[in-house]
């Protein structure tokens, strides 16, 4: 996973936190995503509009706005040649039925969770779009969901889409989709998963999968193959799937945040209420190491793969306020430094 992809994921997680916690609905933040060649960028401006809470634009390297992408939620993914940018846009002509293929689900015969409609104005229909050659092309419909983040696979064949949906019980759910860019087919990977997901290979996707209705689960890897009639999931490590907020692939394995606790995963209220920790999973021997404790959900790996930028979250004691600091640490968990107190920023 590239550094820019990690930063896009961090923004998406932060965006959802703001969205879920904001009074009266969504309070997304501004976002900018530069193309790999640095020649242009896609950026998002919150507007509080009725269709979606913001608008996307393109600008050139001098800062001049060159195009309007339209209503969106603000997450972007650039192609390697910097000629195409992918994003979730407002669907002004949504299809009558859900077009996503469900054969790759753990139980494809299970009834899909009921999704709230857009009658309250909070869940407008969205469509996965590709902007190139001066125009936006609609790829696939995503229904009444907020597209929180999109990520392009290293082989440029797949788009992973993390979306937030709300069921009839007014509960938030995260859903994970994979779109084949060759056939423009949308596949459902999970209808109830953790926020964290990342590509770990050309067409290999890792994400947090639930064990049925339980809060326990595991980070699994799945090889995406268009012609497959099912999706093989290889379990890597046990997690509380709904507390696994951020993932990043590294040379020797995987970094991820999840609720601070002991492994294997055992749910308890005390564990669920604790801040997350940052862990490293080694692909070679399956070893799990704690990189930093009480970190919050967010982190980013430096471009050279040697350092991690994260949030140190220290809960208050005896009524004192929580302390949140921007921190840096080596990839192996050594030489940690507190950089700045960011408690006042929420």
Helices and strands as residue ranges (DSSP letters): H 3-21, E 31-34, E 40-46, E 54-60, E 65-78, E 85-90, G 118-120, E 125-132, E 135-144, E 146-152, E 158-166, E 172-180, E 185-190, E 193-201, E 204-210, E 216-223, E 233-240, G 241-243, E 246-250, E 253-259, H 269-273, E 276-282, E 288-292, E 299-301, E 307-314, E 323-330, E 337-341, G 343-345
